[in-house]
Amino acid sequence: HIAAPSVEGPASAMRACLADAGLNAEDVDYLNAHGTGTKSNDQTETAAIKRVFGNHAYSMSISSTKSTHAHCLGAASALEMIACVMAIQEDVVPPTANYRE
């Protein structure tokens, strides 16, 4: 169900992206999470990241730009791509707004 995705869906998508790019999980320094801020999505997405990246998930940077620009539905991926490209240019990790440990 779209509001309660399984772990395997996002894990499969991340594995496919790594394979498409010819990268190993350890080659990734930063992951821009989907990060809707819902308990269901965030738990599922975190489990998928851990499944794909293993122990490396604990040492890579992960944030969600969606917390700063909202979901924007169909435009969300374009906004997130722009934020990530700008972050690469500026050598920064975008914040997750309102996140508290």
Phi, psi and omega per residue, in radians:
H1 nan 2.447 -3.041
I2 -1.078 -0.547 -3.133
A3 -1.488 -0.213 3.128
A4 -2.464 1.259 -3.062
P5 -1.193 2.737 3.054
S6 -1.423 2.847 3.105
V7 -1.170 -0.627 -3.027
E8 -1.160 -0.561 3.133
G9 -1.038 -1.037 3.125
P10 -1.161 -0.574 3.107
A11 -1.116 -0.744 3.115
S12 -1.105 -0.716 3.126
A13 -1.121 -0.726 3.131
M14 -1.169 -0.700 3.094
R15 -1.086 -0.727 3.131
A16 -1.109 -0.702 3.109
C17 -1.105 -0.761 3.116
L18 -1.080 -0.793 -3.137
A19 -1.107 -0.765 3.135
D20 -1.043 -0.657 -3.120
A21 -1.493 -0.137 -3.104
G22 1.202 0.588 -3.094
L23 -1.969 2.694 2.948
N24 -1.663 2.786 3.139
A25 -0.959 -0.654 -3.093
E26 -1.228 -0.217 3.123
D27 -1.377 -0.240 -3.055
V28 -1.566 2.183 3.121
D29 -1.669 -0.521 -3.040
Y30 -2.478 2.440 3.071
L31 -2.218 2.158 3.047
N32 -1.563 1.787 -3.067
A33 -1.240 2.703 3.058
H34 -1.054 -0.769 2.918
G35 0.830 1.048 3.141
T36 -1.280 -0.272 -3.122
G37 1.454 0.184 3.061
T38 -1.691 2.560 -3.109
K39 -1.010 -0.785 -3.110
S40 -1.070 -0.888 -3.117
N41 -1.163 -0.810 -3.048
D42 -1.120 -0.676 3.091
Q43 -1.161 -0.771 -3.140
T44 -1.135 -0.790 -3.116
E45 -1.138 -0.715 3.104
T46 -1.086 -0.753 3.110
A47 -1.103 -0.688 3.127
A48 -1.156 -0.731 3.114
I49 -1.079 -0.783 3.122
K50 -1.122 -0.636 3.139
R51 -1.140 -0.743 -3.081
V52 -1.388 -0.768 -3.010
F53 -1.682 -0.168 3.106
G54 0.983 -2.433 -3.127
N55 -1.101 -0.423 3.125
H56 -1.101 -0.434 3.126
A57 -1.029 -0.465 -3.104
Y58 -1.444 -0.217 -3.115
S59 -1.979 -0.190 3.126
M60 -1.558 2.773 3.094
S61 -1.452 2.340 3.116
I62 -2.383 2.276 3.031
S63 -2.608 3.110 3.101
S64 -2.340 2.033 3.122
T65 -1.272 -0.294 -3.115
K66 -1.007 -0.475 -3.136
S67 -1.183 -0.312 3.135
T68 -1.749 -0.432 -3.101
H69 -2.121 0.069 -3.122
A70 1.212 -3.082 -3.010
H71 -1.331 -0.752 3.107
C72 1.035 0.239 3.093
L73 0.802 -2.017 -3.052
G74 -1.114 -0.404 -3.129
A75 -1.554 -0.116 -3.055
A76 -1.010 -0.778 -3.090
S77 -1.147 -0.632 3.115
A78 -1.163 -0.766 3.113
L79 -1.104 -0.723 -3.139
E80 -1.164 -0.656 3.100
M81 -1.111 -0.779 3.122
I82 -1.060 -0.787 3.128
A83 -1.069 -0.706 -3.133
C84 -1.217 -0.722 3.106
V85 -1.091 -0.758 3.117
M86 -1.131 -0.657 3.112
A87 -1.116 -0.701 3.094
I88 -1.106 -0.787 3.137
Q89 -1.050 -0.669 -3.081
E90 -1.624 -0.072 -3.128
D91 0.993 0.879 3.099
V92 -2.284 2.835 3.014
V93 -1.832 2.124 3.140
P94 -1.068 2.523 -3.132
P95 -1.391 2.822 2.909
T96 -1.774 1.849 -3.078
A97 -1.072 2.495 3.082
N98 1.162 0.208 3.121
Y99 -1.371 2.356 3.057
R100 -2.305 2.371 3.112
E101 -1.316 nan nan
